[in-house]
Amino acid sequence: MNINELIGCAVSGDTRAVSELYDRYKNQIYYLCCLLVDGNEDVAAGMLQSAFMHVFGKLNLLKNPETFEAWSYTIAAKRCRSFYAGSGKTIDFFETAEQLPEGAEDENSFPYNNINTSRSDLVGDANACKAIESAVQDLPAAERFCILMFFFCRLTVDQIARTLQTDSVYVRRCIISGAALTANRIKNVENEIPSLSKYRGAAELGAILRTCADQISVPDRVSETIIATGMSLITAARRRSLFRSRTARKTRSAGSTSTCCCR
């Protein structure tokens, strides 16, 4: 089923559709959470569960099913940022770890406008992919959030800015800084992994990280809880929607009757 059909069936209460929708995106969202919360798998599982509870609870309100993937990523990223805040950590998007040239934040000169992030010659090289993943995970939080949301999630700069509640200028700066830091760290381990010399730059990050995401698995106990709770949330939302529809019809009917009586 395509995403439109899948969401339509899920909203109608089809358990198999709910399970398939979750299975289609769980690894990518879990992987994103893992990298955003410093590799803590237990915390990432909690963020995944929290994100999907929101997704399933609001699924009937999603106007454009084609935006489901981006919507899910933004929800997960918000949960991860809230985790940072709850842990007493702050993420400073105003200062970058890498010194940037003058005007680097300008929208017209942004080096990653209209790039193709769908391929990399390193995708089949497990050691190289792992080294690149480690380089991204070691980035400062601001750069890591922006790099992952831009190259891995394929969100726009404006979408990232809205999600992280910062300015697009700072998002562009963090992406450029993060890309430079990642390239430097990869360069430092080329002697250990010679194939990293083929790394062409940040445009490859999306393809490489999505390959890494395919290799992980969400614990079964977490998935079972999410699907069961998700079905309950969808059913509850459907009942509320039906109740509102009936109430609205009764109100219209009462108004029509009242009008007739007045005549």
N, C-alpha and C positions, 0 to 999 in steps of 0.2 A: 504493500500500500504506500502511496505517496503521503507526504506529511499532512496534507489537507484531509485526506480520507482517514488517516490514523488518528488525528486529533478529533475529528468528527465522531468516530466510533468510541474513542476514549471518553469524551464528554457525555455520550449517551449511556455510559456505564458498562461498556464491553471490557471485561477483565483482561482478555488477551491483548486488546489494543493498548491498554494501560501498561501492561508488562512489556510489550514490544516498544512502545514509546520510551519507556525508561531504559530498556536494554540498548536502544539505538544511541543514546547519549550519555549513559552512566560513566563509561570509561573516560571520555574526554573531560567531563565535568569533575570527576574524582581526581583525575590527573592534574587539572588546573588547580584544584584546591590543595593538593599535595605540595605543589611547587610554591603556591602563595603562602602557605602556613609553615614554611621552612622544613618540608618533608615529614611533618608529623602525621602519620597515617591515621591515627585515632582521631585527631582533630579534623583531618580532612574528611573522614567518614561522617563525622558530625555535621560538617559544613555541607556535604553532599545531601545528607538527610534533610537538613533545614531548607536547603535550596529547593529540593523536589517537593517538600511539603507545601512551600509557597506556590510552586509551579502547578501542582495538582489542585490546590485550593482555588487558584485563580484561572485555571485553564479555560473555563467556560466564558471568561471575559476577554480572552485573546482574540482580537479582531482579525489579525492577519496571520494565519498559521505558518506562512513562509518565514516569519520573524522568530519562530519558536527557538531555534538554536541560539541566536544572538540574545534573545530575551533570557534564556536559561543561563547563559554565560554571565550576563550582567548581574543576575540575582545571586549566583554563586560568588562572584567577585565582591559584591556588597557584603555578603555574609563573612567572607574572609577578612575584609577590611574592618568589619565590626569586631571580629575576633581580636585583631591587633589593638583596637581601641580598648576593648575589655581587658586586655592583658597589660594595659598601661603603656603600650608602645605607640609612638606617633609615626606617621609616614609623611615626610616632608617632600612635597612635589616641587617646591620652589628652588631648592638647591640641588644641583646635579653633581655626582661624584667625578665626572669627567669634565675637564675644561672644554667649553664649546666655543667655536668661532663666533664672531659678531654676526648677528642676524640669523643664527641657526634656527631660531624658533619661527621664522617667517613662513607663512603658509605656502607661498609661491616657491620658495627655495627648499622646502622640505624634501629630502632625498628619497623618501619612500612613497611618494604619490604614484598611484597607478602601477604598483609593482605586482609581478606574478609570484605568489608564494607557494605554488602548488607542486614544485619538484625540487629534488636535490640528488646529485650523484652519490651522496653519502648515505642515503636511506638504507641501503643494504649492509652497511658497515656498523655492526653493533657497538664496537669499541669507540668509534668516532661519534656515533649518536649519543652514547653515554657521556662522553667527555663534553660534548656540546650542551647536553642537558645539565650537567654539573656546573658548567660555566654560567648558564642562565640562573640556576638555583642559587648560586653564590652572589648574584647581583644585590645591591642595596634594594630595600623593599620598594621604593618609588620606581626605580628603573625596572625591577622585576615585574611589578604589576602592569606597567605600561607596555613592556616588551611582550609579555604573554597575551595580554588582551588585544594587542595590535596584530602580532604575527601568528599566534596560535589560534585565538578566537576569531580573528579576522573582523574585529570591530573597527569602526571608523574612529578617528581622533575625537570627533565631537561626541560620539557615543561613550567613549572612555571617559572623557571629561565630565559628562553628566553623571556617569556611574560613580566616579571617584570624587565628585563634587569639587572639581578644580577647574582651572582654565585650560583651554586647548593649547595655549602657548606653552604651558608647563608640561603638558602631555607630550608634545612634539620634542621638547628639550630632553625629557626623560627617555624617549624612544631613541633619540640620536646618541645620548650618553650611554644607554644600556647596550646599544649595538656596538659602540666602540669598545666598551669594557669587555663584552663577550668576545669580540675579535682578538683583543689583546690576550685574554686568558687562553683562548684556543691556540694562539701563536706560541704561548709559553709551554705547551705540552706537545708540540709537533714532533719533537725529537722522540718522545715515547710512542706516539701514534702518527707515523709518517703520512697516512692517508688524510690527515687533517689539513694538509697543504692544499687539498682540493676545495676547501671551504671558500666559497665565493662571497660570503657576506650575509647580512641579516635577512636578505630575501629568502634564504634557504631555511631559516629557523622554523617557519610554519610547517613545512613538509617533514622536517626532522623530528620536531616535537610531537606532531600528530602520530608519527610512526612509533615513538616511545610510548605514547598514550595507549596504543593498541596492544602493547605488551603487558599492561598491568591488569589486575582484576579486582573488582570490588568484593569484599568479604560477603559470602552468601547470606549470613545473618543480617547484614545491613540491608541488602537488596530485598530480602523477604519482608523486613519491617517497612521499608519504603513503599513497596507495592501494596501491601495490606493497608497501610495507613492512607496511601494515595487513593485507593478505591473508596475508602470511607469518606475522604474529603470530597471526592468527585460526586459521590452519591448525595452527600449533604448539600453540596452546591446545587445539584440538580433539583433536589426537593425545594430548596429556597426559591429557585427560579420558577418552578411550577406553581408554588404558593403565590409568588408575586403576580404571575400571569393570571391565576384565578381571581385574585383580589382585584386586579385591574379590570377584568371582564365584569365582575360583580359591580364595581363602581360605575363603569360605563352603562351597564344595564339599569342600575338604580337611577342614574341621571336621566336616561331615556324615558323610564317610567314616570319619573317626576315631571318631566316636560309634558308628557301626554296628559297627565292628571290636571296640570295647570290649564290646559286648553279646555 
